[in-house]
Amino acid sequence: MVVNGGEAILEALDLEARYRVSFWDALVIQAAQVAEAEILYSEDLSDGQRYGTVRVKNPLSVASDMEQGQSNSSAAVAEPSQRPGHSHCLVPLGTAPIP
């Protein structure tokens, strides 16, 4: 679990400016970095985009699965976030996505 405090907000503001993403997406990216996640499942961010050590994967993207040599049935389902219409899922290093 990642708890967002003052330092997290400042780091998210830096990520927002550096990558030109919304503040809320930057806060999710920052949390993924703190959690040492290597993959961030998101429908909102660009599939395949890297943010430092974190790579975005759209769980609904067939193209993303084909690049990995996988079928669409192996994509993990993203957990809904607090904002309607947005979803993100963090996968910490050393773990596998849910089939």
N, C-alpha and C positions, 0 to 999 in steps of 0.2 A: 504494500500500500504506500502511496506517495501522498504526503500532506503538503499542500501548497501554503507557503508562508511568504514573508516579505522578499526573501532572496529569490524564491521561485518566480515571483511576479517580476522582479527586475530582470532575471534571466529570460523570461518570456517576452518582455519588452524588447530585449536585444535580439531575440530570435525573430520577433515580428518585423523589426526593421531590416535585419539581415536577409531574411528569406521572403519578405513581402507577403506574409500570410496574416490572417486575422489574429487578434490577440488571443482569442479562445483556442484556436488551432495551435498557436505558439505555446500556450500553456500545456496543451496535450503533448506536444513534441518535447517540451522541457521535462514533463513527468516521465515520458518514455526514456529519455536520456538518463534521468536520475534512477529509474528502475532497471537500468542496463538492458533495456529491451533492444533487440536487433531488428524486429519487425513491428511496425505500427499498422494495424488493419484500419483502414479508413475509406469511406466512400467520398469524403470531401477533399482530401489532398490528392495530388497527382500520383498515380500509380507508378512505382519504380523510383520516385524521387528520394534522394538521400538528404537527411538533415543530420550532419555529423555522422555518428555511428548508427543512426536509426534509418531504416529503409521503409517506405510506405508501400503497402500492398492493398489493393482494392479487392475485397473478398468476393465481389460480384463481377470482376473483370475476367472474362474468358481469355483475353489476350495475355494477361499476366500469368494465368495458369499454363497456357500453351508455351510461353517462354521458358517456364520451369519444367516443361515436359510432363505436366500433370493434367488430369482431367478436371473439369469444373466441380465434380463431386467431392474433391478433396479440399476445397476451400473452406476455411473456418468461418463461422458466423460471428459477426462483430457484435459486441455488447453495446446497447444504446447508451448515449451520454445523457447529460442533464438537459441538453438543448434539443427541442423537437426537430426531427428531420436530420439529425446528425448522429453518426455513430463512430466509435473508435474502439479498438481492442489492443491491449499491449501484450506482447509475448516476450517474457524475459529470456536472456541468453541461456542456452542449454535446455530449452524446452521445445516441444513440438506443438504445432497448431492442432486444435481439435479436429479430427476427421469429419 
